[in-house]
Structures are given as structure tokens and as C-alpha cells.
Amino acid sequence: MNDRIKCGVLGAGWWATFAHIPALLSHPRAELVAIQKNDRERARKVAADFGVPHACTTAAELLAVDGLQAVVVSSSPNLHYEHARAALEAGKHVLIEKPMTFTAGQARRLLELANQRNLQFLISCPWHYTSHAAAAQRLIREGRLGALRMISVLMTNPVSRLIRGEDTAPTHNGQAPYLQPKNGTYSDPAISGGGQIYTQVCHVAAYLSFLTGTPASEVFARFHNDGAQLDIYDTLNIRMGDGTLATIASTGATSLNLRTYEVRIFGTEGLLYMDLWQGTMELTRMSGEIESYPQLAAHETYPHQAPALNLIDAVIDPSCNRSPASLGVAAMEMIEAACISAKSGQNVPIASLTEQPA
């Protein structure tokens, strides 16, 4: 009896061929039966290279594959809402890439649809899967830091040339990509939605809610495009739903050899310092006592295959869902509010975000 989960990938491009497809092929309970790319010949080549039976060119074609149960939506951001909605309406469990959608309203509608259909719905954020992330979340939820008061995040990643449309994708752990992103995927606002705010700040926005268990309530933001069409430098001041103050500073304009993801969490009983790229974490209590956690190995700092692996685990056992799409909704609320704030110069309450037509 074949009890493997039949799955497919919509948008078999750069990141899907680097992370999601190899992950699904490696999972003992997954059976990757279909991939989709718009171009038939390219779809056939990807399918042949990875040993996938069905090469599809449309979402409808892939979703019609017999027995399909789960879908990874890894298409360009402008197609995330359309593809995820089609998959959820077809009764498929879904892992959706970041940014989840273009608007908070779209993200909310997808989550509501998944809940109505009792489907597993995950947002693809690899940093949610490290042992340090689990430990930090546990420390906060158990009150080991006391009441949270402030979070400070500095996040950089050398992607500004992608946002400017000037370069190819960076390597990960020295591994060159099987495919390069299509022109415009990151630099055309009609395709990407925005620059650094959609490409990288979405990670931080989801991580804040992952750690604290609450979405943002208001956002004030400033962007600097540095002569580009889209934002390159972003700063956000945020009030979380529990009153915690948070700041995010993020840019893609950094050295190829210098990635920074520093998170400082200030509570009434202690300070938690994390450097996600370096894989370090340290808890300092108000008494001065310091507890250092073992440094993560280089391959553990950004477990890029974990989201697709977790999709299969969550389909088998829903309690295993470690990155629910509700975190993607919280991120999109923060992103949309930040974009409005940067344009208007005003503080933007999340409650003021207007619902747009589907």
C-alpha cells in the first residue's frame, strides 16, 4: 500500500529547484508527482532532471493530477494569491513562499479559506525551524524573560543587485543554483510587490510574530531607494499587539561576505541575544547570570529545505505545523502598513488597513 503524500510544485524556478524539490524528493513519506513552469520545454527539462512524472505549464493542469494532496506555491510573488487560492479551493494542503501575497487582505482570505477547508497551510520561513528559534520561542512563552518590552532587529542579506535587476542569485553555503531567477522577479514591482520590504523584511516580520505570539498593532516606516525603483534600505518602528516595541533595520546592500541577522529581545527579567546568520544565542538575566547556547553548525543556521519537509509532516500530523500561514498574514499586515507609512509619512494602525476586492 502506498501511503506517501502526493505533492506538486507550482513555480519550479530558482528557489524551488534549490530547496523545495530536493526536500520533497528526500522525504520518505512524500511522492513528488508534478512540477509546473510556464514554458513547456523548460518544465519538461526540470521534470526530467529531477525525475518527476508530470511536467505542467499551468496551475490548473498540475492541480488536476490524480491523487495530488499537497502543493508548494513557489511561483513569483504576483502569482502567490492566485495559485494558493486555486490549490486551497481544490482541497490541497499548501506551503506558500514569502512574501505570502501582495496585500494583507489577500493573505487573510487565503487563511480563512484554508481554515474553512480544514487544510494545512504553511508560510515558507526557514528560520522558524532552527533549534535556537524553538528555544527562544519556548523561553518567551514560558515567561523566562519576564514581560517583553522591546525587540531590536538588524537584518542584512546581499540581494540589492537582484532588487535593482543587475545580478543573478547569490549562492547558499557555496552551492550554485540550478536555475537563475527570471528577469524582473525581484526588480519589477508588478511581479515582486516591492523591494527589500517584500524580499527580506517579510522574514523578520513573520519572525517577530513567531517569537512573541502576537501580530503588530501599528507601524511607522521609512524607506530609501538609493536611486533604484524599489526600496533598498528600510527602517520600521512597530508596536506589537501585546505592547512590545520593536524596531527593524534591513538592507540588501551589503558585502557578499557579510550577512547580519541580529535579534535582541528585552524583557523585564532578562535579555536574549541571537545572531541568526552566525547561529549564536545567549540569555542574560537581570542578575547578570549568562546562559550561552551551543552554536549552530553552518548548515543549521538557515535550513532551507525545512519548510517543504514540514509540509509533509503537517499533512501527516497537523500538530507538526511549525510555521502556520497565520504568521504570513501577520507579516503582510506589517509590510502593507510599512509601505503606506513610508509613502504617507504617517503612523499606520493595522486596524486601518482597508480590505481590497478579491
Buried (B, 14 or more C-beta within 10 A) or exposed (E): EEEBBBBBBBBBBBBBBBBBBBBBBEBEEBBBBBBBBBEEEBBBBBBEEBEBEBBBBBBEBBBEBEEBBBBBBBBBBBBBBBBBBBBBEBEBBBBBBBBBBBBBBBBBBBBEBBEEBEBBBBBBBBBBBBBBBEBBBEBBEEEBBBEBEEBBBBBBBBBBBBBBBEBEBBEBEEEEBBBBBEEBBBBBBEBBBBBBBBBBBBBBBBBBBBBBEBBBBBBBBBBBBBEBEBBBBBBBBBBBBEEBBBBBBBBBBBEEEEBBBBBBBBBEEBBBBBBBBBBBBEBBBEEEEEEEBEBBEEEBBBBBBBBBBBBBBBBEEEEBBBBBBBBBBBBBBBBBBBBBBBEEEEBBEBEEBEEEEE
